[in-house]
């Protein structure tokens, strides 16, 4: 039994928070005897705990029409606990892990079995019992298979994608199912009139009242006490008080059984186990198949519980545990347990931490626990018949209260209101519509939560204009000034993540808002970059057709860049015509798309019309001066052919260059020997200004791409001018400072756009 719950996923609530919630057992054993006494002492506590919960679980499942299977149910569930404790203790990556049958799984299965029994109203008793064991065993086998396959494929991490509110809601709903099952265990299917009028109904109400009081006492004591003996002592104390009362009032055990104070026991031997062959041949498997949704939900919820318990154990013990290996180990244990009609289970966090605090940290603790439970197994029937009904029902109510307290009440302060309402909706759905209705509601909420949360993530990484997101082309100040003035006519949207119908609307909204902004220049281009987009569904592809139509009406060109073949095909299938549509453009990457827009904006202004000669260029760049002719004379004119490398990486930066005609490229050599083009240089761009001031080697090559002309000023010449002609040297420094300021302004805009 795992009274406390698995640690929540780290992305929602750290495992430290949950581990701090666990009862801080302060029970310690003297270190000299800890290695020998601690496993034995813990095994005694775990044995009493396991026996009590096995009886309570069996009473929850095998009640009313299934009462004939009660003794076998106790034995099977106890045997399941033995298998879990032994195999997990031997094979777990954490030596002192304690495997247990889990109450959340039992709550779901009890409801599923009760529903299945309704379909067998006229079937023989043995068919009903066999079908119950078939559902129980099938759930363990399916759980084990799911665990093992997920562990084998190392897919354990996928469970982290299950929304935490849905997990918490299922666990809180399991608490409700435990309470509901405990109530039905006592009152059966009696209606309200029978409960208020008939003597046996009034007796059932009185028994329920006692069970509720007992559960309240148990919850209060567990939460107030730090001793690991609290719960076993309360169970034993409840039994002793009950039998003491029987002795005082002189009531025999059979009379107490007739008054429903003790469970009804079937005729036959006191200890028996379900026979797998009999279960397989006698069960109604069509009814078992109807319970398949509940069986699958038990497997998935169990996997969540195991992995979150493992996370909590890692934090508490500060040891890394292979979660996939735990899945494989626990999967085998469940398959074995399911082979004889047993119940599913996995490592219990609170019991494992208790073993650690008692000093039992070796594999012997799991073995000792299994042996203690095995010693109790032959007497399980007699012990089950001797446990008072109010004790078993009270234990189930207490466990249900614990689940609701931990996963519904406490989460109200830990989760945002909308997410907590999801948690609340699931147990309410189970209460109103039954388990299947609550499960369907939970799955629907899971999908809705995913869509809602994912749709809230922005798929627009950058929403900027051409002023902030320029191409890698180095342009002269005049062209940069033009782009500065006209760049608002280009909207640049860099997308990210997976696009689907819920997130694609963000793109339409961003474009529509820009179109409606009358304080800015009208749009001429919209660039949409897909470099960081992982994929897109058909609905999102259709959205871009809507965007194309929206922009075409305003004579705005839509330019796509960095399209993968899959995304390009999806867009084409939905009506985007990349070949003949004048409103649609396509470029291989964002840089070329930006260059396309820049060239369109400055197409009406040629360089010859901008500068009459180099002196005019200097006048427009650094301002008029009578010494501009001398500045030109101080520079050396060089002629370049395609492929000429006039700046080399690694060489000393001794020269300042001004590209006057032609075109050049800046490239770097990668570690593998390949050359990477960094940017393109157009006429009117100054190169090498940083090296003039800092010195040191060049960091990249500059190569002429076409026949070009450049002007060069040597560093030594600048040093000479600083001594002989400071006025002329000042013009050179002004040219360098203007170039650096231009580039710094552009870089600042890019950084700002990335952070907006």
Secondary structure, 3 states (H helix, E strand, C coil): CCCCCCCCCCCCCCHHHHHCCCCCCCCCCCHHHHHHHHHHHHHHHHHHHHHHHHHHHHHHHCCHHHHHHHHHHHHHHHHHHHHHHHHHHHHCCCCCCCEEECHHHHHHHHHHHHHHHHCCCCCCHHHHHHHHHHHHHHHHHHHHHHHHHHHHCCCHHHHHHCCHHHHHHHHHHHHHHHHHHHHHHHHCCCCHHHHHHCHHHHHHHHHHHHHHHHHHHHHHHHHHCCCCCHHHHHHHHHHHHHHHHHHHHCCCHHHHHHCCCECCCCCCCCCCCCCHHHHHHHCCHHHHHHCHHHHHHHHHHHHHHHHHHHHHHHHHHCCCCCHHHHHHHHHHHHHHHHHCCCCCEEECHHHHHHHHHCCCCCCHHHHHHHHHHHHHHCCHHHHHHHCEHHHHHHHHHHHHHHHHHHHHHHHHHCCCHHHHHHHHHHHHHHHHHHHHHHHHHHHHHHHHHHHHHHHHCCCEEEEEECCCCCCCCECCHHHHHHHHHHHHHEEEEEEEEEECHHHHHHHHHHHHHHHCCCCCCCCCEEEEEEEEEEEECHHHHHHHHHHHHHHHCCCCEEEEECCCHHHHHHHHHCCCCCCCCCCEEEECCHHHHHHHHHHHHHCCCCHHHHCCCHHHHHHHHHCCCCCHHHHHHCCEEEEECCCCEEECCCCECCEEEEEEECEEEEEEECCCCCEEEEEEEECCEEECHHHHHHCCECCCEEEECCCEEEEEEEHHHHHHHHHHCHHHHHHHHHHHHHHHHHHHHHHHHHHHHHHC
